[in-house]
Amino acid sequence: MGRVIALLYGVVSYAIFFGAFLYWIGFLSNMVVPKGIDSGVETAMATALIINLALLALFGVPHSVMARPGFKERWTKIIPKSIERSTYVLISSAILILLYWQWRPMTGVVWMVEAAWAQYLLWAVMLGGIVIVLLSTFIIDHFDLFGLRQVWFNLRQKAHSHPGFKVTFFYKFVRHPLYVGWIMSMWGTPSMTTGHFLFAAGLTTYILIAIRYEERDLVKFLGDDYARYREKVPMIIPTVGKGHDTVKGGGATSGDPLPH
């Protein structure tokens, strides 16, 4: 029965994340969803700034702390390893939902694109980023990233192992296509308000800092394989003529559905 409950827990955690992921699109585009990034009750600028910065800082806590190997080692002494990833996904999703709910609009205009072709281009950047994020999770292992593989293996009483080393598709050109996709989705808008700019700039800065820590862990975990990969493939901006063709070795590709 415990294994069945763990499976249901993993499925529910995944469903909550996927709902939060879809809401991300509406939140940033101010479309369809009940509350977008520029909607809601306006407060004083100083108050909005403090609350929004606090929300961004809170958003970074699980991605910075729970994703680290040292924390995982201690955390799995409290909760079963089979639901460790699902718990991480659930907590991260809950904080993201809190951010959507409590975000304070700051409606000053940073830029406003009027030309129709430019608007379509920027919307394409945003939607292209979402597609890159989603495809990148499947290139790595979508079900492992979201904890479903772990709870399924637990149900079948099989030992879980990390997916093999996969450097294909986007990963041949940049080391972190997931983060490239998130960045594109945040900046691709024809109407950039002060609040949206704060959101995009804050999370982009966080991503660039977090990558350093993630890659430090990857080098420890994968050794020379990842070190060689890092030397040959750019971090987030593709470089003409550079790719993974000359990088060899095994290991495992790391990734995260949300920045950490």
Secondary structure as UniProt FT lines:
FT   HELIX           2..29
FT   TURN            37..38
FT   HELIX           45..61
FT   HELIX           62..66
FT   HELIX           69..75
FT   TURN            76..78
FT   HELIX           81..83
FT   HELIX           84..102
FT   STRAND          109..112
FT   HELIX           116..140
FT   HELIX           142..145
FT   TURN            146..147
FT   HELIX           148..155
FT   TURN            156..157
FT   HELIX           169..172
FT   HELIX           177..187
FT   STRAND          191..193
FT   HELIX           194..222
FT   HELIX           224..232
FT   TURN            240..241
FT   TURN            245..246
//
